[in-house]
Amino acid sequence: MREGIPAVAEAVRQAASVAVCCHLNPDGDAIGTALALRLALLRVGKRVEVFCRDRVPDLVAMLPGAETVRSFESLREGERFDLLFTVDVSDKSRLGEGAFERMAAVCGDTCQVDHHETNPLFCRVNCVDGSAPAAGLILRELLAALGVPLDREMAECLYAAIATDTGNFSFGNVTPEAYRTAAELLEAGLPLAEMNRRLFVLQPEAQVRLTGRAIGSMRVFHGGEAAVMTLSRKDFEDCGARTEHADTVVNRALAVQGVRLAALLREDGGRTKASLRSVAPDTVSGIAAAFGGGGHAQAAGCTLDLPLDEAAERIAEAFRLALDGGKA
């Protein structure tokens, strides 16, 4: 059993009401884990609400309970909870500016499950395992510790969490535990083919067109070992796309034979947000950290206070230095 699971389980047992919070610009792991936890808590008689600064992305909007996710602004006067439970949140700032403090002020206790190595353990009770490929795997262990049996709806949520953060079990972070858990989810009634089609095949037209813009911008350099793509605000407007539609586009650059380091940079006001990826054994977490970001060894991100073109050059230069020095 992971260190921290017994303490988190005890915090849950002691709480009659729980506020589950996931990070801004949520992905499949954040929403899937949060909604699986919601279902489990309802099963054992808890009052539970799920909060997120941003809307649930289309990718996982079909999950059971997705329509119940609330914004922090919806918190009502006098509304309180016994426990604040964050999932897949690498740092309290990732909830959004001031959100953790606001929620903690109306909650009696705080706990978390997360899988980011850089997590500073910002809750009173923490279960953080940087070796876990998805927060959903840690939650599955917690549900077992709480004695909550899986059902089809929980299985769908947990599968969305695990499958999206492992690239449909294709990334280097996949562990035997991930496959064993997938087998459990199948036994609980997971509609595997249907879920895979929804998560990894179907895309809105806007997302497909935006992907085309990104691929068209791709610059491959350093002897074909690095690739950088960019998306401007105009690209999003022309395609009718939202920010969430760019979430997995960076992986397209890693499909280029020989590419070891890849980046997708998108315009965000006067700043630029960068998604970084690498093929093991190369890493990008150190590059992201150098720009004030963080994440995992092969998947990280950061924000640069620079226009899009300048930011792209800075990331490209960081890639060159990393590859030249063998530090990627």
Helices and strands as residue ranges (DSSP letters): H 5-14, E 17-22, H 28-43, E 47-51, G 58-60, G 66-68, G 72-74, E 81-87, G 92-95, H 99-104, E 107-114, E 125-128, H 135-146, H 152-165, H 176-187, H 192-200, H 205-217, E 219-221, E 226-231, H 233-239, G 243-246, G 249-255, E 261-268, E 271-278, H 285-290, E 294-295, E 299-304, H 308-325
